[in-house]
């Protein structure tokens, strides 16, 4: 059984990317600890949904939940649309300037 812990020998091997040979790359891959989901990502989706539902109900019961009015929602949507299409507008504006020349 191979030990997959990070040790001083492995870290000394990985000092520079250019120094890595195929053999040391393989050893480095074996030595790197596997990443595992943590927190809500590790939980069952239905359990996460249930926790969120309870949190929403608690916030409304405590009076701390925010409910958007239609005007607030409209303004937020407009702001998001402007942000996501800002670059497109700049590019079109530059093209129109060049066409006018």
C-alpha positions in Angstrom: 0.0 0.0 0.0 1.4 3.4 -1.0 1.4 6.3 1.4 -0.3 9.4 -0.2 0.8 11.9 2.3 2.7 15.1 1.5 6.3 14.9 2.8 9.5 16.8 2.7 11.0 14.6 0.0 8.0 15.3 -2.3 8.1 19.1 -1.6 11.8 19.2 -2.4 11.2 17.4 -5.7 8.5 20.0 -6.6 10.7 23.1 -6.3 10.5 24.1 -10.0 8.0 23.0 -12.7 10.9 22.9 -15.3 12.7 20.4 -13.1 9.9 17.8 -13.2 10.6 14.7 -15.2 7.8 12.2 -16.1 8.8 10.1 -13.1 8.7 12.9 -10.6 5.4 14.1 -12.1 3.9 10.7 -11.5 5.2 10.7 -8.0 3.8 14.2 -7.4 0.4 13.1 -8.6 0.4 10.2 -6.2 1.6 12.4 -3.3 -1.0 15.1 -3.8 -3.9 14.7 -1.4 -7.3 14.1 -3.1 -9.7 17.0 -2.9 -13.1 16.1 -1.4 -16.2 18.2 -1.3 -16.8 20.0 2.0 -19.7 21.6 3.7 -22.9 21.8 1.7 -21.2 20.3 -1.3 -20.7 17.1 0.6 -24.3 16.9 1.7 -27.3 15.3 0.0 -29.1 17.8 -2.1 -32.4 17.2 -0.4 -30.9 17.8 3.0 -29.3 21.1 1.8 -32.7 22.1 0.4 -34.4 21.3 3.7 -31.9 23.4 5.6 -32.3 26.3 3.2 -36.1 26.1 3.5 -35.9 26.2 7.3 -33.6 29.1 7.2 -36.0 31.0 4.9 -38.9 30.4 7.1 -36.9 31.4 10.2 -35.8 34.7 8.5 -39.4 35.5 7.6 -40.7 34.7 11.1 -38.0 36.9 12.6 -38.8 39.7 10.2 -35.3 39.9 8.8 -36.0 38.5 5.4 -36.0 40.9 2.5 -38.8 40.8 0.0 -38.3 42.7 -3.3 -41.0 45.0 -4.5 -41.7 45.0 -8.2 -39.8 48.3 -8.5 -36.8 47.0 -6.7 -36.8 43.8 -8.8 -37.1 45.9 -12.0 -34.2 48.0 -11.0 -32.0 45.0 -10.1 -32.8 43.3 -13.5 -31.9 46.5 -15.4 -28.7 46.8 -13.5 -27.7 43.2 -14.1 -28.5 43.5 -17.8 -26.4 46.6 -18.2 -23.5 45.0 -16.4 -23.7 41.8 -18.5 -23.9 43.7 -21.8 -21.6 46.6 -21.0 -18.7 45.2 -23.1 -21.1 44.6 -26.0 -22.3 48.2 -25.9 -18.7 49.5 -25.9 -17.7 47.4 -28.8 -20.8 48.5 -30.8 -20.1 52.1 -29.9 -16.5 51.8 -31.2 -17.7 50.2 -34.5 -20.2 53.0 -35.0 -17.4 55.6 -34.5 -15.3 53.8 -37.1 -18.2 53.7 -39.6 -18.7 57.4 -39.2 -15.1 58.2 -40.3 
